[in-house]
Amino acid sequence: MGPLDRPDLYVVVRLLETLRASDRRLTRTQLQIASGMNYTQFQRYLDLALSRGLVSLAAGNPGPPWVELTAKGYDALMFLARGMREVVGPGILPPT
Protein backbone atom coordinates (compact mmCIF):
# COMPACT_ATOMS: atom_id res chain seq x y z
CA MET A 1 0.00 0.00 0.00
CA GLY A 2 1.83 3.05 -1.27
CA PRO A 3 1.32 6.75 -0.74
CA LEU A 4 -1.24 8.68 -2.71
CA ASP A 5 0.26 10.32 -5.79
CA ARG A 6 -2.86 12.33 -6.65
CA PRO A 7 -5.27 12.39 -3.70
CA ASP A 8 -8.93 13.13 -4.34
CA LEU A 9 -9.54 16.41 -2.50
CA TYR A 10 -13.24 15.61 -2.13
CA VAL A 11 -12.26 12.52 -0.11
CA VAL A 12 -9.89 14.63 2.03
CA VAL A 13 -12.73 17.10 2.70
CA ARG A 14 -15.08 14.22 3.58
CA LEU A 15 -12.57 12.80 6.05
CA LEU A 16 -11.91 16.16 7.72
CA GLU A 17 -15.60 17.13 7.72
CA THR A 18 -16.50 13.83 9.40
CA LEU A 19 -14.14 14.72 12.24
CA ARG A 20 -15.36 18.32 12.44
CA ALA A 21 -18.98 17.20 12.66
CA SER A 22 -18.10 14.71 15.42
CA ASP A 23 -16.64 17.18 17.90
CA ARG A 24 -13.22 16.77 16.24
CA ARG A 25 -12.35 13.29 17.53
CA LEU A 26 -13.23 9.69 16.71
CA THR A 27 -11.52 6.32 16.91
CA ARG A 28 -10.06 5.07 13.64
CA THR A 29 -12.87 2.55 13.22
CA GLN A 30 -15.57 5.15 13.91
CA LEU A 31 -13.94 7.55 11.44
CA GLN A 32 -13.61 4.90 8.74
CA ILE A 33 -17.26 3.88 9.03
CA ALA A 34 -18.57 7.45 9.28
CA SER A 35 -16.55 8.61 6.27
CA GLY A 36 -17.72 5.66 4.16
CA MET A 37 -14.33 4.39 3.00
CA ASN A 38 -12.98 0.88 2.69
CA TYR A 39 -10.01 0.02 4.90
CA THR A 40 -7.30 0.43 2.25
CA GLN A 41 -8.58 3.80 1.03
CA PHE A 42 -9.14 5.01 4.60
CA GLN A 43 -5.63 4.04 5.69
CA ARG A 44 -4.05 5.90 2.76
CA TYR A 45 -6.03 9.08 3.40
CA LEU A 46 -5.46 8.87 7.15
CA ASP A 47 -1.71 8.51 6.55
CA LEU A 48 -1.82 11.53 4.23
CA ALA A 49 -3.72 13.63 6.80
CA LEU A 50 -1.35 12.57 9.59
CA SER A 51 1.76 13.33 7.52
CA ARG A 52 0.45 16.82 6.68
CA GLY A 53 -0.54 17.59 10.28
CA LEU A 54 -4.25 17.83 9.44
CA VAL A 55 -5.11 15.25 12.09
CA SER A 56 -3.28 13.79 15.06
CA LEU A 57 -3.52 10.64 17.14
CA ALA A 58 -4.23 10.98 20.86
CA ALA A 59 -4.01 8.21 23.43
CA GLY A 60 -7.36 6.72 24.31
CA ASN A 61 -6.85 5.55 27.88
CA PRO A 62 -7.34 2.60 28.02
CA GLY A 63 -8.97 2.10 24.62
CA PRO A 64 -7.82 2.69 21.07
CA PRO A 65 -6.26 6.01 20.07
CA TRP A 66 -8.44 8.90 18.95
CA VAL A 67 -8.03 10.65 15.63
CA GLU A 68 -8.34 14.38 16.27
CA LEU A 69 -8.78 17.27 13.84
CA THR A 70 -5.98 19.80 14.33
CA ALA A 71 -6.28 23.56 13.93
CA LYS A 72 -4.32 23.20 10.68
CA GLY A 73 -6.78 20.51 9.56
CA TYR A 74 -9.74 22.76 10.31
CA ASP A 75 -8.17 25.62 8.35
CA ALA A 76 -7.45 23.26 5.43
CA LEU A 77 -11.03 21.98 5.53
CA MET A 78 -12.46 25.49 5.33
CA PHE A 79 -10.04 26.46 2.53
CA LEU A 80 -10.80 23.35 0.45
CA ALA A 81 -14.55 23.56 1.06
CA ARG A 82 -14.61 27.22 0.02
CA GLY A 83 -12.68 26.47 -3.17
CA MET A 84 -14.77 23.44 -4.05
CA ARG A 85 -17.96 25.39 -3.44
CA GLU A 86 -16.76 27.96 -6.00
CA VAL A 87 -16.33 25.19 -8.57
CA VAL A 88 -19.24 22.81 -7.88
CA GLY A 89 -21.67 25.04 -5.96
CA PRO A 90 -23.31 24.46 -2.57
CA GLY A 91 -24.15 20.98 -1.46
CA ILE A 92 -22.85 18.66 1.19
CA LEU A 93 -19.72 20.68 1.84
CA PRO A 94 -19.42 22.33 5.27
CA PRO A 95 -20.27 26.00 5.63
CA THR A 96 -17.32 28.36 5.69
MDTraj code that builds the backbone (N, CA, C; nanometers):
import mdtraj as md
import numpy as np

residues = "MET GLY PRO LEU ASP ARG PRO ASP LEU TYR VAL VAL VAL ARG LEU LEU GLU THR LEU ARG ALA SER ASP ARG ARG LEU THR ARG THR GLN LEU GLN ILE ALA SER GLY MET ASN TYR THR GLN PHE GLN ARG TYR LEU ASP LEU ALA LEU SER ARG GLY LEU VAL SER LEU ALA ALA GLY ASN PRO GLY PRO PRO TRP VAL GLU LEU THR ALA LYS GLY TYR ASP ALA LEU MET PHE LEU ALA ARG GLY MET ARG GLU VAL VAL GLY PRO GLY ILE LEU PRO PRO THR".split()
xyz = np.array([
    [0.0855, -0.1168, 0.0000],
    [0.0000, 0.0000, 0.0000],
    [0.0901, 0.1230, 0.0000],
    [0.0957, 0.1905, -0.1133],
    [0.1834, 0.3052, -0.1268],
    [0.1130, 0.4359, -0.0976],
    [0.1911, 0.5427, -0.0981],
    [0.1323, 0.6750, -0.0736],
    [0.0455, 0.7181, -0.1915],
    [-0.0372, 0.8150, -0.1667],
    [-0.1241, 0.8684, -0.2711],
    [-0.0467, 0.9668, -0.3574],
    [-0.0424, 0.9408, -0.4874],
    [0.0258, 1.0322, -0.5788],
    [-0.0621, 1.1521, -0.6112],
    [-0.1908, 1.1272, -0.6307],
    [-0.2857, 1.2331, -0.6654],
    [-0.4123, 1.2144, -0.5814],
    [-0.4115, 1.2610, -0.4570],
    [-0.5271, 1.2395, -0.3705],
    [-0.6503, 1.3140, -0.4211],
    [-0.7647, 1.2532, -0.4004],
    [-0.8931, 1.3134, -0.4337],
    [-0.9275, 1.4116, -0.3215],
    [-0.9307, 1.5398, -0.3530],
    [-0.9545, 1.6408, -0.2501],
    [-1.0944, 1.6311, -0.1913],
    [-1.1897, 1.5810, -0.2679],
    [-1.3236, 1.5611, -0.2134],
    [-1.3189, 1.4585, -0.0999],
    [-1.2389, 1.3541, -0.1156],
    [-1.2257, 1.2519, -0.0109],
    [-1.1566, 1.3119, 0.1119],
    [-1.0564, 1.3956, 0.0913],
    [-0.9891, 1.4634, 0.2027],
    [-1.0900, 1.5491, 0.2787],
    [-1.1705, 1.6258, 0.2060],
    [-1.2727, 1.7096, 0.2700],
    [-1.3705, 1.6230, 0.3479],
    [-1.4131, 1.5115, 0.2891],
    [-1.5084, 1.4224, 0.3577],
    [-1.4493, 1.3686, 0.4878],
    [-1.3227, 1.3307, 0.4851],
    [-1.2569, 1.2799, 0.6053],
    [-1.2501, 1.3881, 0.7136],
    [-1.2041, 1.5063, 0.6760],
    [-1.1910, 1.6158, 0.7723],
    [-1.3275, 1.6635, 0.8219],
    [-1.4260, 1.6694, 0.7333],
    [-1.5604, 1.7126, 0.7724],
    [-1.6241, 1.6121, 0.8681],
    [-1.5978, 1.4850, 0.8492],
    [-1.6503, 1.3834, 0.9404],
    [-1.5979, 1.4079, 1.0810],
    [-1.4709, 1.4402, 1.0922],
    [-1.4139, 1.4720, 1.2238],
    [-1.4726, 1.6007, 1.2810],
    [-1.4831, 1.7041, 1.1971],
    [-1.5364, 1.8322, 1.2441],
    [-1.6788, 1.8169, 1.2969],
    [-1.7586, 1.7398, 1.2275],
    [-1.8982, 1.7203, 1.2658],
    [-1.9130, 1.6321, 1.3899],
    [-1.8063, 1.5633, 1.4272],
    [-1.8098, 1.4713, 1.5420],
    [-1.7296, 1.5256, 1.6591],
    [-1.7374, 1.6536, 1.6815],
    [-1.6636, 1.7184, 1.7898],
    [-1.5136, 1.6965, 1.7802],
    [-1.4648, 1.6805, 1.6552],
    [-1.3223, 1.6774, 1.6236],
    [-1.2442, 1.5561, 1.6725],
    [-1.3119, 1.4479, 1.7176],
    [-1.2353, 1.3287, 1.7534],
    [-1.3207, 1.2040, 1.7449],
    [-1.2606, 1.1003, 1.6855],
    [-1.3227, 0.9691, 1.6714],
    [-1.2121, 0.8643, 1.6759],
    [-1.2488, 0.7400, 1.7051],
    [-1.1515, 0.6323, 1.6907],
    [-1.1332, 0.6071, 1.5414],
    [-1.0293, 0.5360, 1.5060],
    [-1.0060, 0.5065, 1.3643],
    [-1.1243, 0.4319, 1.3028],
    [-1.1745, 0.3330, 1.3743],
    [-1.2870, 0.2546, 1.3224],
    [-1.4103, 0.3412, 1.3038],
    [-1.4410, 0.4250, 1.4026],
    [-1.5566, 0.5145, 1.3911],
    [-1.5404, 0.6084, 1.2720],
    [-1.4200, 0.6619, 1.2534],
    [-1.3940, 0.7548, 1.1440],
    [-1.4053, 0.6845, 1.0095],
    [-1.3523, 0.5645, 1.0000],
    [-1.3606, 0.4898, 0.8742],
    [-1.5061, 0.4645, 0.8367],
    [-1.5855, 0.4177, 0.9308],
    [-1.7259, 0.3876, 0.9034],
    [-1.8029, 0.5152, 0.8698],
    [-1.7829, 0.6204, 0.9492],
    [-1.8566, 0.7448, 0.9284],
    [-1.8202, 0.8135, 0.7971],
    [-1.6971, 0.7966, 0.7515],
    [-1.6553, 0.8613, 0.6270],
    [-1.6838, 0.7747, 0.5043],
    [-1.7285, 0.6519, 0.5257],
    [-1.7717, 0.5661, 0.4160],
    [-1.6620, 0.5158, 0.3248],
    [-1.5457, 0.4873, 0.3811],
    [-1.4334, 0.4388, 0.2996],
    [-1.4008, 0.2947, 0.3348],
    [-1.3473, 0.2212, 0.2366],
    [-1.2978, 0.0878, 0.2687],
    [-1.1657, 0.1029, 0.3444],
    [-1.1174, -0.0057, 0.4024],
    [-1.0009, 0.0021, 0.4902],
    [-0.8773, 0.0548, 0.4178],
    [-0.8505, 0.0034, 0.2978],
    [-0.7300, 0.0431, 0.2247],
    [-0.7330, 0.1914, 0.1910],
    [-0.8449, 0.2389, 0.1366],
    [-0.8582, 0.3801, 0.1026],
    [-0.8475, 0.4659, 0.2286],
    [-0.9169, 0.4254, 0.3346],
    [-0.9141, 0.5005, 0.4596],
    [-0.7724, 0.5128, 0.5131],
    [-0.6984, 0.4028, 0.5139],
    [-0.5628, 0.4044, 0.5689],
    [-0.4723, 0.4985, 0.4898],
    [-0.4869, 0.4999, 0.3586],
    [-0.4050, 0.5900, 0.2758],
    [-0.4368, 0.7366, 0.3044],
    [-0.5656, 0.7684, 0.3144],
    [-0.6029, 0.9083, 0.3400],
    [-0.5717, 0.9490, 0.4836],
    [-0.5836, 0.8563, 0.5775],
    [-0.5457, 0.8865, 0.7150],
    [-0.3953, 0.9127, 0.7230],
    [-0.3165, 0.8299, 0.6576],
    [-0.1710, 0.8510, 0.6550],
    [-0.1358, 0.9864, 0.5936],
    [-0.2048, 1.0234, 0.4858],
    [-0.1823, 1.1533, 0.4227],
    [-0.2145, 1.2659, 0.5208],
    [-0.3310, 1.2582, 0.5856],
    [-0.3724, 1.3628, 0.6796],
    [-0.2775, 1.3711, 0.7988],
    [-0.2307, 1.2575, 0.8478],
    [-0.1353, 1.2575, 0.9589],
    [-0.0018, 1.3194, 0.9163],
    [0.0456, 1.2829, 0.7976],
    [0.1755, 1.3329, 0.7518],
    [0.1737, 1.4834, 0.7251],
    [0.0575, 1.5381, 0.6949],
    [0.0450, 1.6820, 0.6682],
    [0.0042, 1.7611, 0.7922],
    [-0.0162, 1.6913, 0.9048],
    [-0.0535, 1.7594, 1.0283],
    [-0.1986, 1.8048, 1.0323],
    [-0.2838, 1.7465, 0.9471],
    [-0.4251, 1.7831, 0.9443],
    [-0.5030, 1.7145, 1.0563],
    [-0.4544, 1.5989, 1.0970],
    [-0.5114, 1.5250, 1.2093],
    [-0.3963, 1.4757, 1.2956],
    [-0.4292, 1.4377, 1.4172],
    [-0.3283, 1.3787, 1.5058],
    [-0.3910, 1.2610, 1.5779],
    [-0.3059, 1.1770, 1.6335],
    [-0.3524, 1.0639, 1.7143],
    [-0.3300, 1.0975, 1.8605],
    [-0.4316, 1.0738, 1.9422],
    [-0.4225, 1.0979, 2.0857],
    [-0.4527, 0.9679, 2.1583],
    [-0.3810, 0.9442, 2.2652],
    [-0.4006, 0.8213, 2.3426],
    [-0.5440, 0.8128, 2.3927],
    [-0.6011, 0.6959, 2.3818],
    [-0.7363, 0.6724, 2.4307],
    [-0.7296, 0.5804, 2.5512],
    [-0.7026, 0.6353, 2.6663],
    [-0.6847, 0.5546, 2.7875],
    [-0.8158, 0.4934, 2.8311],
    [-0.8282, 0.3644, 2.8424],
    [-0.7336, 0.2597, 2.8024],
    [-0.7609, 0.2069, 2.6629],
    [-0.8558, 0.2617, 2.5918],
    [-0.8972, 0.2097, 2.4618],
    [-0.8070, 0.2493, 2.3473],
    [-0.8605, 0.2355, 2.2259],
    [-0.7822, 0.2685, 2.1067],
    [-0.7577, 0.4185, 2.0969],
    [-0.6555, 0.4574, 2.0207],
    [-0.6264, 0.6010, 2.0074],
    [-0.7371, 0.6744, 1.9321],
    [-0.7486, 0.8025, 1.9605],
    [-0.8444, 0.8896, 1.8945],
    [-0.7760, 0.9595, 1.7789],
    [-0.8500, 0.9800, 1.6720],
    [-0.8033, 1.0647, 1.5627],
    [-0.8673, 1.2005, 1.5872],
    [-0.7844, 1.3044, 1.5959],
    [-0.8343, 1.4380, 1.6265],
    [-0.8026, 1.5341, 1.5127],
    [-0.8983, 1.6223, 1.4822],
    [-0.8782, 1.7274, 1.3842],
    [-0.7937, 1.8368, 1.4471],
    [-0.6854, 1.8735, 1.3815],
    [-0.5982, 1.9796, 1.4330],
    [-0.6492, 2.1152, 1.3830],
    [-0.5941, 2.2214, 1.4392],
    [-0.6284, 2.3563, 1.3925],
    [-0.5897, 2.3716, 1.2450],
    [-0.4754, 2.3161, 1.2075],
    [-0.4320, 2.3200, 1.0678],
    [-0.5302, 2.2433, 0.9794],
    [-0.5801, 2.1297, 1.0292],
    [-0.6783, 2.0508, 0.9556],
    [-0.8090, 2.1253, 0.9369],
    [-0.8517, 2.1965, 1.0405],
    [-0.9741, 2.2760, 1.0315],
    [-0.9572, 2.3873, 0.9280],
    [-0.8438, 2.4559, 0.9327],
    [-0.8169, 2.5616, 0.8351],
    [-0.8140, 2.5053, 0.6924],
    [-0.7512, 2.3899, 0.6748],
    [-0.7448, 2.3264, 0.5429],
    [-0.8847, 2.2869, 0.4964],
    [-0.9657, 2.2351, 0.5864],
    [-1.1034, 2.1978, 0.5526],
    [-1.1801, 2.3188, 0.5028],
    [-1.1726, 2.4299, 0.5731],
    [-1.2459, 2.5495, 0.5329],
    [-1.1945, 2.6038, 0.3988],
    [-1.0634, 2.6000, 0.3789],
    [-1.0040, 2.6455, 0.2533],
    [-1.0502, 2.5580, 0.1362],
    [-1.0400, 2.4267, 0.1522],
    [-1.0799, 2.3346, 0.0455],
    [-1.2295, 2.3431, 0.0174],
    [-1.3101, 2.3497, 0.1230],
    [-1.4550, 2.3562, 0.1057],
    [-1.4943, 2.4840, 0.0320],
    [-1.4313, 2.5948, 0.0664],
    [-1.4612, 2.7222, 0.0019],
    [-1.4257, 2.7148, -0.1476],
    [-1.3091, 2.6599, -0.1778],
    [-1.2683, 2.6467, -0.3171],
    [-1.3567, 2.5516, -0.3952],
    [-1.3921, 2.4407, -0.3367],
    [-1.4774, 2.3435, -0.4046],
    [-1.6177, 2.4003, -0.4261],
    [-1.6646, 2.4780, -0.3302],
    [-1.7963, 2.5395, -0.3440],
    [-1.7977, 2.6358, -0.4630],
    [-1.6857, 2.7058, -0.4856],
    [-1.6763, 2.7958, -0.5998],
    [-1.6868, 2.7188, -0.7319],
    [-1.6352, 2.5971, -0.7347],
    [-1.6334, 2.5187, -0.8565],
    [-1.7631, 2.4403, -0.8766],
    [-1.8094, 2.3717, -0.7725],
    [-1.9243, 2.2812, -0.7884],
    [-2.0531, 2.3357, -0.7279],
    [-2.0474, 2.4461, -0.6568],
    [-2.1668, 2.5040, -0.5965],
    [-2.1928, 2.4450, -0.4584],
    [-2.2985, 2.4947, -0.3914],
    [-2.3307, 2.4461, -0.2565],
    [-2.3763, 2.3009, -0.2616],
    [-2.3720, 2.2377, -0.1520],
    [-2.4146, 2.0981, -0.1462],
    [-2.3836, 2.0427, -0.0098],
    [-2.3119, 1.9322, -0.0075],
    [-2.2846, 1.8656, 0.1187],
    [-2.1569, 1.9149, 0.1847],
    [-2.0931, 2.0140, 0.1247],
    [-1.9716, 2.0680, 0.1843],
    [-2.0058, 2.1503, 0.3064],
    [-1.9147, 2.1565, 0.4049],
    [-1.9423, 2.2326, 0.5271],
    [-1.9483, 2.3814, 0.4987],
    [-2.0245, 2.4549, 0.5800],
    [-2.0274, 2.6004, 0.5629],
    [-1.8938, 2.6606, 0.6001],
    [-1.8590, 2.7706, 0.5379],
    [-1.7316, 2.8357, 0.5695],
    [-1.7562, 2.9590, 0.6536],
])
top = md.Topology()
chain = top.add_chain()
for i, resn in enumerate(residues, 1):
    res = top.add_residue(resn, chain, resSeq=i)
    for name in ("N", "CA", "C"):
        top.add_atom(name, md.element.get_by_symbol(name[0]), res)
traj = md.Trajectory(xyz[None], top)
